[in-house]
Amino acid sequence: MIIYICHGGRLKKINRLTFHRPDVHPIYFRLCVVIMAASISVLMEELAAASDPMDSLQRLKTAVYCLSPSGLSVAAAHSNLQPLFALVGSVDGVQDGGGGGGGGMEDGEEEERVEMACAVLERLLGGLDPGKLAALHLTTLQFGLAHPRSSVRLLALKQIGRLMECSKTTDVLREGSSLLPQVIDCIGAESLGIAKQALQNIVCLIKSKEGLEVVFAPRQLKQLHSVMDTNDAVRYRVYELVVRIASSSPIALGHCTRSGLVTQLVGELTSDDVLVRATCAETISGLLKSPHGRQFVLQQGVAERISGLLESALNDPFADLYVPGLVKFFGKLVVADGAQMVCERFPIFLRTVLDTATNHEASSQAVALDTLGVLGKTLEGKLVLHKEGERFLSVLKVMGTIAVEAPTEKRIRCLDAMVSLLHLSEEEQNEDVLMMTESWFSTLANEPMIMLWKISTQPFSDLHCTALRVFTAISDQPWAQRHMANTPGFPEYLTDRSVEPDKMAKELKFELVSIITASRTAANIFGSVTYQRLRVYMREGPYYVQPVTQVAIEGSEVEASWKSSRTNRRHHTT
């Protein structure tokens, strides 16, 4: 579209591409915005009167997507959006998808029409500030929450979510409105996308004190309990919402506790359904993300109840189904409060982890390996494991076997655990601790360097890179450097660029070499020749390619002469 404007006695041409330019005169810019917004109104009228709404809808979509943000704001505020709402069937509770004379369409065409109308509506409504959105379209959006099509319900939920994020529009939820109960009802939707959006809306609402009070008002609590009765999956959606709310602040935790929902969640730890127990423990672990949540879990005896479940799991044939969830709970507690406190207060946790890690038949063995990595990430956790003596050394022997023989995914998780267990920061390195990590490394296999080196040369990128990470984890420890220097061929492997197949491997190899060369002990252990090669490797960077010199000879006469002379030499030799 091209517009001609008379300004100052001159005819000025403005096309659509100049609307967004900062150097356009403000008068022209505002006028263009108004004209484009007016064109949206005209297209809306055409849509309302069209016998075939698809053509009109396509033209409207094109025009709307050409509008600038300011143009969208003007168009959405001054256009009658009734034809669009009628197309998706959300006005006055209409659910037959009627409007615009398209009632006889096939299902596929109707679906396409509704999706396109939703896309146009989402863009136009997004141009309105929350105050205007509530004033103009709140009732219509409420009808949209009950629409049978997921795309329409999702559109309504997204726009209502904007109202819940804005502190100026939360009043619409407190005046006896049925809006929030409707949003809560969407938690029980079959569509996971709708349920997630409804949960997100409520999480946005509780960020303010007023919103928190609205959510835990009697009417909303009644609706939450009603939705929870739908099925087990929906019940745990509500529990996850409660945990997210409780973790947000101590005040929110108080609301959740008084509502009885937290107590109800904790009570499910003793369910006869082993899968419910596992899901319950994993859901409760969300409380450990915040200090006040951890305090609640420890003070209210929740952790002791989960510890009791680990005790009873020793004689339970179905333990593998829920023990991983219980172990993950304590693993998160270790991250927050430290390995020593958790393992001293709940000794069954460490016992379960060590026993499960050595049990090849247990499906939870991979989780036990992950947990060992969590425990061994800090020096405190390493010392806790070291106190276990032979029990932990037995685990290390099993880990060495897993790293070679297990399925790929478990091998990778095992190698990741080795990274955490063997790594020491420079501040943590002293004679006793270095002796400990060396003994752990030597326990993995008869020749642990050869074992890891073979893994690092395999063509599988995940295994290759994880083995390099193990080398990197120990590369600044003197005993590890001696192992590397004394393993035949390994120093040459460190500077061989041809064995790294991809970008990640090249970067990991470069990191490994960089740490070695930065170490104070590397020059003496590797010797001056190898050390200088390592320094050259580091200076050249991770992606260096050795240039190859080639000499090209042009001219057929020169080439023929060269061939002739070579033939003569051959005959002469003969």
C-alpha positions as CSV (number, residue, x, y, z in Angstrom):
1,M,0.0,0.0,0.0
2,I,1.3,3.5,-1.0
3,I,0.0,6.7,0.6
4,Y,0.4,10.2,-0.8
5,I,0.2,13.1,1.7
6,C,0.2,16.8,0.9
7,H,2.5,18.5,3.4
8,G,4.0,22.0,3.1
9,G,2.8,22.3,-0.5
10,R,4.7,19.1,-1.5
11,L,3.3,15.7,-2.3
12,K,4.9,13.1,0.1
13,K,4.8,9.4,-0.8
14,I,4.9,6.9,2.1
15,N,4.7,3.2,1.6
16,R,4.4,0.4,4.2
17,L,8.1,-0.1,4.5
18,T,8.7,3.5,5.8
19,F,6.2,3.1,8.7
20,H,8.8,1.7,11.1
21,R,11.7,4.0,10.1
22,P,12.8,6.4,12.9
23,D,13.4,9.3,10.5
24,V,9.8,9.4,9.3
25,H,8.1,12.7,10.4
26,P,5.9,12.0,13.5
27,I,2.8,13.4,11.7
28,Y,3.3,11.0,8.8
29,F,3.9,8.1,11.2
30,R,0.8,8.7,13.3
31,L,-1.3,9.2,10.2
32,C,-0.1,6.0,8.7
33,V,-0.8,4.1,11.9
34,V,-4.4,5.5,11.9
35,I,-4.9,4.6,8.2
36,M,-3.6,1.1,8.7
37,A,-5.7,0.6,11.8
38,A,-8.7,1.8,9.8
39,S,-7.9,-0.7,7.1
40,I,-8.2,-3.5,9.8
41,S,-11.7,-2.3,10.6
42,V,-12.7,-2.4,7.0
43,L,-11.3,-6.0,6.7
44,M,-13.3,-6.9,9.8
45,E,-16.5,-5.7,8.2
46,E,-15.7,-7.7,5.1
47,L,-15.1,-10.8,7.2
48,A,-18.4,-10.4,8.9
49,A,-20.3,-10.2,5.6
50,A,-18.2,-12.8,3.7
51,S,-19.8,-15.9,2.4
52,D,-16.4,-17.6,2.3
53,P,-14.6,-16.4,5.4
54,M,-11.3,-18.0,4.6
55,D,-10.3,-15.5,1.8
56,S,-11.2,-12.5,4.0
57,L,-9.5,-14.1,7.0
58,Q,-6.3,-14.6,5.0
59,R,-6.3,-10.9,3.9
60,L,-6.9,-9.8,7.5
61,K,-4.1,-12.0,8.8
62,T,-1.7,-10.5,6.2
63,A,-2.7,-7.0,7.2
64,V,-2.4,-7.7,10.9
65,Y,1.0,-9.2,10.7
66,C,2.2,-6.1,8.8
67,L,1.3,-3.8,11.6
68,S,3.9,-2.3,14.0
69,P,3.3,-2.7,17.8
70,S,1.8,0.8,17.9
71,G,-0.4,0.0,14.9
72,L,-1.5,-3.2,16.6
73,S,-2.5,-1.2,19.8
74,V,-4.6,1.2,17.8
75,A,-6.2,-1.4,15.6
76,A,-7.1,-3.7,18.6
77,A,-8.5,-0.8,20.6
78,H,-10.7,0.7,17.8
79,S,-11.7,-2.4,15.8
80,N,-14.7,-4.6,16.4
81,L,-13.2,-8.0,17.0
82,Q,-16.7,-9.6,17.1
83,P,-16.3,-11.3,13.6
84,L,-13.1,-13.0,14.7
85,F,-14.6,-14.2,18.0
86,A,-17.6,-15.5,16.1
87,L,-15.4,-17.5,13.9
88,V,-13.9,-19.4,16.8
89,G,-17.3,-19.7,18.4
90,S,-16.5,-18.2,21.8
91,V,-19.0,-15.4,21.9
92,D,-22.2,-15.8,24.0
93,G,-21.1,-19.4,24.7
94,V,-21.5,-20.5,21.1
95,Q,-19.6,-23.7,20.6
96,D,-20.6,-24.8,17.1
97,G,-17.8,-22.9,15.3
98,G,-20.4,-20.8,13.5
99,G,-20.2,-17.3,12.1
100,G,-19.4,-15.8,8.8
101,G,-21.6,-18.3,6.9
102,G,-19.0,-21.1,7.2
103,G,-21.2,-23.6,9.1
104,G,-21.1,-26.2,6.3
105,M,-17.4,-26.6,6.1
106,E,-15.6,-29.9,6.4
107,D,-13.8,-30.6,9.7
108,G,-10.4,-30.0,8.2
109,E,-11.3,-26.6,6.7
110,E,-13.0,-25.7,10.0
111,E,-9.9,-26.6,12.0
112,E,-7.8,-24.5,9.6
113,R,-10.2,-21.5,10.0
114,V,-10.2,-21.7,13.8
115,E,-6.4,-21.9,13.9
116,M,-6.0,-18.9,11.6
117,A,-8.6,-16.9,13.5
118,C,-6.8,-17.7,16.8
119,A,-3.5,-16.6,15.4
120,V,-5.0,-13.2,14.3
121,L,-6.7,-12.8,17.6
122,E,-3.6,-13.6,19.6
123,R,-1.6,-10.9,17.7
124,L,-4.4,-8.3,18.0
125,L,-5.1,-8.9,21.7
126,G,-1.4,-8.8,22.4
127,G,-1.4,-5.2,21.3
128,L,-3.7,-4.2,24.1
129,D,-2.4,-3.4,27.6
130,P,-3.9,-5.6,30.3
131,G,-6.2,-2.9,31.5
132,K,-7.9,-2.4,28.1
133,L,-7.9,-6.2,27.6
134,A,-9.9,-6.7,30.8
135,A,-12.2,-3.8,30.0
136,L,-13.0,-4.9,26.5
137,H,-12.8,-8.7,26.3
138,L,-12.8,-10.3,29.7
139,T,-16.2,-11.8,29.4
140,T,-15.4,-13.2,25.9
141,L,-12.2,-14.7,27.2
142,Q,-14.1,-16.5,30.0
143,F,-16.4,-18.1,27.4
144,G,-13.2,-19.2,25.5
145,L,-12.1,-21.2,28.6
146,A,-15.1,-23.5,28.0
147,H,-14.5,-23.9,24.3
148,P,-14.2,-27.6,23.0
149,R,-11.2,-26.8,20.9
150,S,-7.8,-26.8,22.6
151,S,-6.4,-23.9,20.4
152,V,-9.2,-21.6,21.6
153,R,-8.9,-22.5,25.2
154,L,-5.1,-22.0,25.0
155,L,-5.6,-18.6,23.4
156,A,-8.0,-17.6,26.2
157,L,-5.6,-18.9,28.9
158,K,-2.6,-17.0,27.5
159,Q,-4.5,-13.7,27.5
160,I,-5.9,-14.3,31.0
161,G,-2.4,-15.0,32.1
162,R,-1.4,-11.5,31.1
163,L,-4.2,-10.2,33.4
164,M,-2.8,-12.3,36.2
165,E,0.7,-11.1,35.7
166,C,-0.4,-7.4,36.0
167,S,-1.1,-6.1,39.5
168,K,-3.5,-3.5,38.2
169,T,-5.9,-6.1,36.8
170,T,-6.0,-8.7,39.7
171,D,-9.1,-6.9,41.0
172,V,-11.2,-8.6,38.4
173,L,-10.4,-11.9,40.2
174,R,-11.6,-10.8,43.6
175,E,-15.1,-9.5,43.0
176,G,-16.9,-12.8,43.1
177,S,-15.7,-13.6,39.6
178,S,-15.8,-17.1,38.3
179,L,-12.7,-16.6,36.2
180,L,-10.1,-18.1,38.6
181,P,-12.2,-21.3,39.3
182,Q,-12.5,-21.7,35.5
183,V,-8.7,-21.4,35.2
184,I,-8.3,-24.0,38.0
185,D,-10.7,-26.2,36.1
186,C,-8.3,-26.2,33.1
187,I,-5.7,-27.9,35.2
188,G,-7.7,-31.1,34.7
189,A,-7.8,-30.7,30.9
190,E,-6.8,-33.7,28.8
191,S,-4.4,-31.5,26.8
192,L,-1.1,-31.1,28.6
193,G,-0.5,-27.8,27.0
194,I,-3.7,-26.3,28.4
195,A,-3.0,-27.7,31.9
196,K,0.6,-26.3,31.9
197,Q,-0.7,-22.8,30.8
198,A,-3.3,-22.9,33.6
199,L,-0.7,-23.8,36.1
200,Q,1.6,-21.1,34.9
201,N,-1.2,-18.5,35.1
202,I,-1.7,-19.4,38.8
203,V,2.0,-19.3,39.5
204,C,2.1,-15.8,38.0
205,L,-0.9,-14.7,40.2
206,I,0.7,-15.8,43.5
207,K,3.7,-13.5,43.0
208,S,1.6,-10.7,44.6
209,K,0.2,-10.8,48.2
210,E,-3.3,-10.1,46.8
211,G,-3.0,-12.9,44.3
212,L,-1.9,-15.4,46.9
213,E,-4.9,-14.6,49.1
214,V,-7.2,-15.0,46.1
215,V,-5.8,-18.4,45.2
216,F,-6.3,-19.8,48.7
217,A,-9.8,-18.3,49.2
218,P,-12.4,-21.0,50.2
219,R,-14.0,-21.0,46.7
220,Q,-10.7,-21.6,44.9
221,L,-9.6,-24.3,47.4
222,K,-12.9,-26.1,46.9
223,Q,-12.3,-26.0,43.1
224,L,-8.7,-27.3,43.6
225,H,-10.0,-30.3,45.6
226,S,-12.7,-30.9,43.0
227,V,-10.1,-31.0,40.2
228,M,-7.9,-33.3,42.1
229,D,-10.6,-35.9,42.1
230,T,-10.3,-36.2,38.3
231,N,-7.5,-38.8,38.3
232,D,-4.0,-39.5,39.7
233,A,-2.2,-37.5,37.0
234,V,-4.3,-34.4,37.6
235,R,-4.0,-34.7,41.4
236,Y,-0.2,-34.6,41.1
237,R,-0.5,-31.6,38.8
238,V,-2.1,-29.8,41.7
239,Y,0.5,-31.1,44.1
240,E,3.3,-29.8,41.9
241,L,1.5,-26.4,41.8
242,V,1.3,-26.4,45.6
243,V,5.0,-27.2,45.9
244,R,5.9,-24.4,43.5
245,I,3.8,-22.0,45.4
246,A,5.2,-23.1,48.8
247,S,8.7,-22.8,47.6
248,S,8.2,-19.1,46.5
249,S,8.1,-17.6,50.0
250,P,7.6,-18.5,53.7
251,I,4.2,-16.7,53.6
252,A,3.2,-18.9,50.6
253,L,4.3,-22.0,52.5
254,G,2.1,-21.0,55.4
255,H,-0.9,-20.7,53.1
256,C,-0.2,-24.1,51.6
257,T,0.2,-25.7,55.0
258,R,-3.0,-24.2,56.4
259,S,-4.9,-25.3,53.3
260,G,-4.1,-29.0,54.2
261,L,-2.8,-29.7,50.7
262,V,0.8,-30.2,51.9
263,T,-0.3,-32.5,54.6
264,Q,-2.3,-34.5,52.1
265,L,0.7,-34.7,49.8
266,V,2.9,-36.0,52.6
267,G,0.3,-38.6,53.6
268,E,0.6,-40.2,50.1
269,L,4.1,-41.4,51.1
270,T,2.4,-44.3,52.8
271,S,0.1,-45.2,49.8
272,D,-0.3,-48.8,48.9
273,D,0.5,-47.9,45.3
274,V,4.3,-48.0,45.0
275,L,4.2,-45.7,41.9
276,V,2.3,-43.1,44.0
277,R,5.0,-43.3,46.7
278,A,7.8,-42.7,44.1
279,T,5.9,-39.8,42.5
280,C,5.1,-38.3,45.9
281,A,8.8,-38.4,47.1
282,E,9.9,-36.7,43.9
283,T,7.2,-34.1,44.1
284,I,8.1,-33.3,47.8
285,S,11.7,-32.9,46.8
286,G,10.7,-29.6,45.0
287,L,10.4,-28.1,48.5
288,L,14.2,-28.6,49.0
289,K,14.9,-25.8,46.5
290,S,14.3,-23.1,49.1
291,P,15.7,-22.7,52.6
292,H,12.3,-22.4,54.2
293,G,11.1,-25.5,52.3
294,R,14.0,-27.5,53.5
295,Q,13.4,-26.4,57.1
296,F,9.8,-27.5,56.8
297,V,10.8,-30.9,55.4
298,L,13.3,-31.5,58.2
299,Q,11.2,-30.0,61.1
300,Q,8.0,-31.8,60.2
301,G,9.6,-35.2,60.0
302,V,9.0,-35.6,56.2
303,A,12.6,-36.7,55.6
304,E,12.4,-39.2,58.4
305,R,9.3,-40.7,56.8
306,I,11.1,-41.0,53.5
307,S,14.1,-42.6,55.3
308,G,11.6,-45.1,56.8
309,L,10.5,-46.0,53.3
310,L,14.1,-46.8,52.4
311,E,14.3,-49.1,55.4
312,S,11.2,-50.9,54.5
313,A,12.3,-51.2,50.9
314,L,15.0,-53.7,51.9
315,N,12.4,-56.5,52.0
316,D,10.1,-55.1,49.3
317,P,10.2,-57.0,45.9
318,F,8.8,-53.9,44.2
319,A,11.5,-51.6,45.7
320,D,13.1,-50.9,42.4
321,L,9.9,-49.0,41.3
322,Y,10.1,-46.3,44.0
323,V,13.6,-46.4,45.5
324,P,15.1,-44.1,42.8
325,G,12.6,-41.4,43.7
326,L,13.5,-41.7,47.4
327,V,17.2,-41.6,46.6
328,K,16.8,-38.5,44.4
329,F,15.1,-36.8,47.3
330,F,18.1,-37.3,49.6
331,G,20.5,-36.4,46.7
332,K,18.8,-33.0,46.4
333,L,19.1,-32.7,50.2
334,V,22.8,-33.4,49.9
335,V,23.2,-30.6,47.4
336,A,21.5,-28.2,49.8
337,D,22.7,-29.2,53.2
338,G,25.9,-31.1,52.6
339,A,26.8,-34.8,52.5
340,Q,28.0,-35.2,56.1
341,M,24.8,-33.9,57.7
342,V,22.6,-36.0,55.5
343,C,24.6,-39.2,55.7
344,E,25.0,-39.0,59.5
345,R,21.3,-38.2,60.1
346,F,20.0,-40.7,57.5
347,P,22.6,-43.5,57.3
348,I,20.1,-45.7,55.3
349,F,20.5,-43.3,52.4
350,L,24.2,-44.0,51.9
351,R,23.8,-47.7,52.6
352,T,21.1,-47.9,49.9
353,V,23.2,-46.0,47.4
354,L,26.2,-48.2,47.9
355,D,24.2,-51.4,47.8
356,T,22.2,-50.4,44.7
357,A,25.4,-49.3,42.9
358,T,26.9,-52.8,43.2
359,N,23.6,-54.6,42.2
360,H,23.8,-55.1,38.4
361,E,20.2,-56.5,38.3
362,A,18.7,-53.4,39.9
363,S,17.1,-51.0,37.4
364,S,17.9,-48.2,39.8
365,Q,21.7,-48.7,39.5
366,A,22.1,-45.7,37.2
367,V,20.4,-43.5,39.7
368,A,22.8,-44.7,42.4
369,L,25.7,-43.9,40.1
370,D,24.3,-40.4,39.6
371,T,23.9,-40.0,43.4
372,L,27.5,-41.1,43.9
373,G,28.5,-38.3,41.6
374,V,26.5,-35.8,43.6
375,L,28.1,-37.0,46.9
376,G,31.6,-36.9,45.4
377,K,31.3,-33.5,44.0
378,T,32.6,-31.8,47.2
379,L,35.6,-32.7,49.3
380,E,33.1,-33.2,52.2
381,G,31.3,-35.9,50.3
382,K,34.5,-37.6,49.2
383,L,35.6,-37.9,52.8
384,V,32.2,-39.3,53.8
385,L,32.6,-42.0,51.1
386,H,36.2,-42.6,52.1
387,K,35.1,-43.5,55.6
388,E,33.1,-46.4,54.1
389,G,36.4,-48.2,53.4
390,E,36.1,-51.5,51.6
391,R,32.4,-51.0,50.9
392,F,33.2,-48.0,48.7
393,L,36.2,-49.6,47.1
394,S,33.9,-52.5,46.0
395,V,31.7,-49.9,44.4
396,L,34.6,-48.4,42.5
397,K,35.5,-51.9,41.1
398,V,32.0,-52.3,39.9
399,M,32.1,-48.8,38.3
400,G,35.2,-49.9,36.4
401,T,33.3,-52.9,35.0
402,I,30.3,-50.8,34.1
403,A,32.5,-48.3,32.2
404,V,33.6,-51.1,29.9
405,E,30.7,-53.6,29.7
406,A,27.4,-51.8,30.4
407,P,25.0,-50.3,27.8
408,T,26.2,-46.9,26.5
409,E,23.9,-44.7,28.6
410,K,24.9,-46.4,31.8
411,R,28.6,-46.2,30.8
412,I,28.3,-42.5,30.3
413,R,26.6,-41.9,33.7
414,C,29.3,-44.0,35.3
415,L,32.1,-42.0,33.7
416,D,30.3,-38.8,34.8
417,A,30.3,-40.0,38.4
418,M,34.0,-40.7,38.1
419,V,34.6,-37.1,37.0
420,S,33.0,-35.9,40.2
421,L,34.6,-38.4,42.5
422,L,38.2,-37.9,41.2
423,H,38.3,-34.1,40.6
424,L,40.0,-31.9,43.2
425,S,40.4,-28.2,43.1
426,E,43.8,-26.7,43.7
427,E,42.8,-25.7,47.2
428,E,41.6,-29.2,48.1
429,Q,44.8,-30.9,47.1
430,N,47.0,-32.1,50.0
431,E,49.1,-35.2,50.5
432,D,46.3,-37.3,52.2
433,V,43.6,-36.3,49.7
434,L,45.8,-36.9,46.7
435,M,46.7,-40.4,48.1
436,M,42.9,-41.1,48.4
437,T,42.0,-40.1,44.9
438,E,45.0,-42.1,43.5
439,S,43.9,-45.2,45.4
440,W,40.4,-44.7,44.0
441,F,41.7,-44.4,40.5
442,S,43.8,-47.5,40.9
443,T,40.9,-49.5,42.2
444,L,38.8,-48.9,39.0
445,A,40.8,-51.5,37.0
446,N,44.1,-53.3,36.8
447,E,45.2,-50.7,34.2
448,P,42.8,-47.7,34.6
449,M,44.7,-45.5,32.2
450,I,44.6,-48.0,29.4
451,M,40.9,-48.7,30.2
452,L,39.9,-45.0,29.9
453,W,42.3,-44.4,26.9
454,K,40.5,-47.2,25.0
455,I,37.1,-45.6,25.7
456,S,38.4,-42.2,24.6
457,T,39.4,-43.6,21.2
458,Q,36.0,-45.2,20.5
459,P,34.0,-43.6,17.6
460,F,31.0,-42.9,19.8
461,S,31.1,-39.1,20.5
462,D,29.4,-39.3,23.9
463,L,31.7,-42.0,25.3
464,H,34.7,-40.4,23.7
465,C,34.0,-36.9,25.2
466,T,33.1,-38.3,28.7
467,A,36.3,-40.2,28.9
468,L,38.2,-37.0,28.0
469,R,36.4,-35.3,30.9
470,V,37.7,-38.0,33.3
471,F,41.2,-37.3,32.1
472,T,40.6,-33.5,32.5
473,A,39.3,-34.0,36.1
474,I,42.6,-35.6,37.2
475,S,45.0,-33.8,34.9
476,D,46.3,-31.3,37.5
477,Q,47.0,-34.0,40.1
478,P,50.7,-35.1,40.2
479,W,50.0,-38.8,40.5
480,A,47.7,-38.6,37.4
481,Q,50.4,-36.8,35.4
482,R,52.8,-39.6,36.3
483,H,50.3,-42.2,35.0
484,M,49.9,-40.2,31.8
485,A,53.7,-39.7,31.2
486,N,54.5,-43.4,32.0
487,T,51.8,-44.9,29.8
488,P,53.4,-45.7,26.4
489,G,51.9,-43.7,23.6
490,F,49.7,-41.5,25.8
491,P,51.9,-38.3,25.6
492,E,51.8,-38.6,21.8
493,Y,48.1,-39.1,22.0
494,L,47.8,-35.8,23.9
495,T,49.3,-33.8,21.0
496,D,47.8,-35.9,18.2
497,R,45.0,-33.7,16.5
498,S,43.9,-36.4,14.1
499,V,42.1,-38.5,16.7
500,E,39.5,-35.8,17.7
501,P,36.5,-36.2,15.3
502,D,34.3,-33.2,16.2
503,K,34.3,-29.7,17.7
504,M,33.4,-30.8,21.2
505,A,36.2,-33.4,21.3
506,K,38.7,-30.8,20.1
507,E,37.7,-28.4,22.8
508,L,37.9,-31.0,25.5
509,K,41.3,-32.2,24.4
510,F,42.5,-28.5,24.3
511,E,41.1,-28.0,27.9
512,L,43.0,-31.2,29.0
513,V,46.3,-30.0,27.5
514,S,45.8,-26.5,28.9
515,I,45.3,-27.7,32.4
516,I,48.4,-29.9,32.2
517,T,50.6,-27.2,30.9
518,A,49.4,-24.7,33.5
519,S,50.3,-27.2,36.3
520,R,53.5,-26.5,38.3
521,T,54.5,-30.2,38.2
522,A,54.0,-31.0,34.5
523,A,57.4,-29.9,33.2
524,N,59.3,-32.2,35.6
525,I,57.0,-35.1,35.2
526,F,56.6,-35.1,31.4
527,G,60.1,-34.0,30.6
528,S,61.1,-30.9,28.6
529,V,60.5,-32.3,25.1
530,T,56.9,-33.5,25.7
531,Y,56.2,-30.4,27.8
532,Q,57.3,-28.1,25.0
533,R,55.0,-30.0,22.5
534,L,52.1,-29.6,24.9
535,R,52.8,-25.8,25.1
536,V,52.9,-25.6,21.3
537,Y,49.6,-27.4,21.1
538,M,48.1,-25.0,23.6
539,R,49.4,-21.9,21.7
540,E,48.0,-23.2,18.4
541,G,44.5,-23.5,19.9
542,P,41.9,-26.2,19.7
543,Y,41.2,-26.0,15.9
544,Y,44.7,-25.7,14.5
545,V,45.2,-27.6,11.2
546,Q,48.8,-28.5,10.1
547,P,49.3,-26.8,6.6
548,V,50.3,-29.2,3.8
549,T,52.6,-27.8,1.1
550,Q,51.9,-28.8,-2.5
551,V,53.8,-27.9,-5.7
552,A,51.9,-27.7,-8.9
553,I,53.7,-27.8,-12.3
554,E,51.8,-26.2,-15.2
555,G,52.4,-26.9,-18.9
556,S,52.0,-30.2,-20.8
557,E,55.5,-29.9,-22.2
558,V,57.1,-29.7,-18.7
559,E,54.9,-32.6,-17.6
560,A,55.8,-34.7,-20.7
561,S,59.5,-33.9,-20.2
562,W,59.3,-35.0,-16.6
563,K,57.6,-38.3,-17.6
564,S,60.2,-38.8,-20.3
565,S,63.2,-38.3,-18.0
566,R,61.6,-40.7,-15.5
567,T,61.2,-43.3,-18.2
568,N,64.8,-42.9,-19.4
569,R,66.1,-43.3,-15.8
570,R,64.1,-46.5,-15.5
571,H,65.5,-47.9,-18.7
572,H,69.0,-46.8,-17.7
573,T,68.6,-48.6,-14.4
574,T,67.4,-51.7,-16.1
